[in-house]
Amino acid sequence: MDKTELMFKELTEAKGISGFEDEVADLMASYVSDVATVTHDNLGSLVAEKKGKSESPRVMIAGHMDEIGFMVKNVTKEGFIKFLPIGGWWGHVALAQRVLVRTRKGDYVGVIGSKAPHILKPDERKKVLEISDMYIDVGAAGKFDVKKSLGVRPGDPIVPISDFTMLGNKKTYAAKAWDDRIGVATVIDVLHKIGKTHPNTVYGVGTVQEEVGLRGARTSSNLVDPDVAFAVDVTIATDTPGCDGAGEDLGAGAGIMVLDGSAIPSRRLRDFVIDVAEKEKIPYVLTALSRGGTDSGTIQFNKSGVPCLTFVVPSRYIHAHVGIIHRKDYDSLVKLMTAVVKRLDAKTVRSFVRG
């Protein structure tokens, strides 16, 4: 593995569902503390300030640290764990997967189970199984007391288990939590690659609780008070069977979001970024997602408004235990964002708003 792949492995295998991002924050800090001053807001988002040649404009780049997961609801008298979804889950992709239940006594592997299909009624077989009908089996049997022996209690986080894997095509990677550790990785790389002469001050932010309502984006943008901002996230790859083939293919290049369910980007900022990509001959694709939001959806409302744009990397199988991305898309995105940030002087940023 090269340096980037090792970083991907560390970031994706870190455990950090919404509300429990400390492990990811510590890891992110270890990657950026040599080039930026690291602080945190009171909700837990990490803010890495990197001063350039000027105090302003203030450029915010946000990738959310949290991943989707689960939380313990209660333990049945037989020792099976009932659980709640944290973030968006579809029942089909959760069943039979391995998870890590994190308790005050340690971490314990469990398997998501349900009523066996062999004893389901015909009409039950046709339905998507609800999370509420599932449970987690951590080895309940006989007189083994799950609550007492393992320390399981309501509120304990439950994290999907899925190791980082390089696939047969060595430019493609499978892992959990690309949503949004790929954004965190982008923030890290851009902070390093912009050097020391950028005409602004850059704030690389790892936000918390994006998957449950863009919460960290609100508190961190209040702290940073940006003049211009970018969110970095994933989008749905459309190059698999059954998709509409809208152009979000793995390997197509950096994704520029023209619309998502939470934000319409600044058109002036969008056009500026497209011009940079074409001038630098960086592969890119324009993409849209009518459902779902990104941190831009909250950052744009800071004070009197912030010009925002979301960059994306296409991922197959988002909001599941494992997703797949392509290295070319990531490299193109880092190159484009680095080129954009280096051009964001005060005059340029003023041009994004009506004067």
Summary of the structure (lengths in Angstrom):
residues: 355
radius of gyration: 21.1
end to end distance: 49.1
largest distance: 72.5
contacts: 1277
relative contact order: 0.19
helix: 30%
strand: 28%
